[in-house]
């Protein structure tokens, strides 16, 4: 009779050991539940904010390419996370929809620029590209516009600029002058831009230049357009994101993303 009791005693000890671990498991689940609840409350709080700059300056802006980070590493995890998905939906409601169809218009681009095959990158060149000289083409400055036009709503897109050379990014009416001094981006009443030069920032519109106090940390910029409200905002995608400048205007014509580059190895790439 002694032999059968040994397995029973062993099974009893195993059950008791498992029961001892249950409180620890419950405690761990409670911790995870509380962490998730905090994230949900944080997202709800951001969605209720009226100041979009506060939201955009959150240390982690999922879905964007930030300076010094590798967005690809966490891409799969972000897709799996419902918290991140809700976070992205919330931010989209704050700063508008990510612009699609952002391709450079070869028919408008200056012969001083090279347009990449995918239509996403504009680069400065000293070699005349010998495109047909039409009234729509920029003549004196290495500039280009996107084919996509905006006539209403809130939209954003992101660019990456070169470390070398000079570059301008912003928006312009298609009816902007195509030759002469007034055709330069920001040097007329029909274009607004951020200008990076010698590791400095300035903003330009209608010939007025305003130097910014903030120095460039990297070349990744988010451009946010609220056509109806008349706002054009630039953010540097550093960590945390930095608000650089907001133009306020009354837009009266369709707007196109606009670019200018100058100097060897100067380029701008449309990231989104």
N, C-alpha and C positions, 0 to 999 in steps of 0.2 A: 504493500500500500504506500510505501514511502516514495517509490519511483514516480508514480503519476503526479505527486504533489509538487515535484521540482519544476516541471514545465509550467504548471499553473502559477507557481510563485514568480517564475521569470516573466511570464506574461503580465502578471499583476504589476511587477516593478516597471516593465516597459510602459504600461498604461499610465502609471503614476508619473513617470518621467515626462511623458507627452503632456499630461495634464498640467505639470509644473511649467511647461513652456507656453501654454495658452495665454496666460496673463501678459507675457512679454510680447507675443504676437498681437494681441489686442491693443496693447500700448503703442506698438509701432504703427498699426493701422490708424489709430487715433491721431498720431502725429502727422501721418501722410494726409489724412482727411482735413486736418486743420491747415496744413500748408496749401492744399488745393483751395480751400475756402478763402484763404487770404488772397490768393491769386485772382479768384473770381471777383472778390470785393474790389480789388485794385482795378481790374478791367472795367467793372461797373462804374467806379469812380471816374476813370478816364473818359468813359462814354458820356458822362454827365457834365464834363468840364465845358466851359464856354470859351476858354482860351486855348486855341490850337497849338500855340507855341509851347505851352506847358506840356502838352501831350507829346509833341514832337521832340522835346528835349529830354524825354525819358532815356536813361542810360542804355537800354536795350531797345533798338528799333528793329524788330524782326522783319525780314524780307528785304532789307537794304544792304548794300555793300558799304561797310564802314572802313575807315582808314585803319590799316594794320590788322584787319581781321580776315579770316578765310570763311566766307559765307557757305562754301560748299560742304565744310566739315559737318555742319549741323543741319544740313538741308533735309535729310531723311527724317531726323528726329522731329524737326519742325512740322513736317507734313503729318506726322503721327499724332501730334499733340493737339487736342481740342482747345486747350488754353491758348496756345499760340494762334490757332485759327480764329478764335474769338477776338484776340488782341489785334490781329490784322484787320478783321472786319470793323472793329471799333475805330482804328486809325484811318481806315479808308473813309469812314463816315465823317471824319474830322477834316482831312485835307483833300478829299476828292478821289477820283478814280485814276489809276495808273494809265497814262496815255499809251495807246497802241498805234501801230502804223507809223512809227517815228522813223522815217527814212529821208535822207538828204536828197534834195532836188538837183539833179545834174543839169537840168535846163536853166537853172538860175545861178549855179555855182560859178565863181570866178575861175578864170584860167590859171590863177595862182594857187589853186588848191587841187589836191588829189582826193577823190571820193573812193572809199573802199568798195569792193564788189558787193558786200552786203548792205551798202548804203548807210552804214552806222558811224563811220569814222571820216573826219575831214582833216587833212594834213597840209601843211604849208609846203610849197615847192617853188624853186627858182626856174623850173622848166615850164615854158608855156604849154598848156594842155591842148591848145588849138581847137577848142570847142567853137561852134558857130557864134559869131558876135551878134546877138539879138538884143532888142531893147530890154528884155527881162533879165539879162545876165549882168552880174556885178562886174565892173570894169577895173576899178582902181585899187580895190582892197580885196584881200584874200578872204572872201566871205561866202556863206551859203545859208540857205533856208531849208526847212523840212517841207515836204509835200503836205503833211497833215496840217489842217487849219482848225482853229478853235473859234467858235462864235458864241458859246455860252457854257455854263457849268464850271465845275471845279476839277482840275486835272493836275497831275504832277508827272515829271520824268526826271531821270538821273543821268548825269554825265560824269565822265572821267577825263581830266585834262592832264597834259604832259607836265613833267617837272621843268623841262627846258622850254625856252621861247616864251611867247606872250599869247594869251587867248582871252576871248570875249564870249560870253554866253548870255542868252536872254530871249527876247521875243521881238518880232517886227511885223509891220503890215507889209503885204506883198507890193504895195504901191510906193514903198520907200524909193528914194533916188538910187539909181544904179551906177552913177558916175559922179566924180567930183568929191570935194570935202564933205558935203552933206550926206553922202552915201555911207560914210563910216558908221558902224553900229554904235548907237548912243549919241551920235553927233547931230541928231535931227529929232523932230517931234513925233516920228513914226516908229521909233525903236527904243527899247529899254534894255540895259545889260549890266552884268557884273564883269569886271575886267581884272585879270590877274597878271601882274607884272613884277619882276624883281622881288618875288616873295612878299608882295603887297596886294591888297584888294582895293578896288575903287568901284563905284557905281556911276553910270552915265545915262543921261537922257536929255535930249534937246540941247546938247552942247554943254550942259552943266555936269561937272565932275565933283564927286564927293569921295574923298579918301576915307577908308574905314580904319578904325583903330585895331581891329582884330587882324592878326597876321595869319597867313595860310598855314594850316597844319598838314593838309594833304590836298589832292586834286579831285576828290569826289564831292560832287555838288548835287543837291536836290533842288529842282526848280518847281515851284508850286504856283499855279495860275488859277485865280478865281475871277473869271471873266465878268460875271454879272456884278460882283462887288467892286471890281476895278483894282484888284490886288495882284501884284507879282512879287513873290517872296523867294529868297535864296537861302538855303541852308548848307552848311558844310557838314558832310557825313563823318565827322570825327566822333569820338566816344568820350563824353556825350555829344550829341548833335548840337551844332551851334547855329543860331539864327544870325545871318549876316546883314540882311537888309530887306525891307519891304517897300516897293513902289506903290503909290496910290494914284490911280488915273481913271478917266472915263474912256473906255475902249469903244471905238466907233466903227472899226473894220475887223475883218477876220485876222487873227494873229497866227503867226508861224514861229516855231522855235528857230532861233537865229544864232549863227556862229561866225567868229572871225579868228584867224590864227596868223601869227607872224613870227619869223625866225626859224632857223634850222632846227629840226626835230620838234617843232611845235605841232600839236595835234589835239583834237577833242573827239571823244568817242561817246556815242549815245549808249548808255548801259541798259536803259529800260525804255 
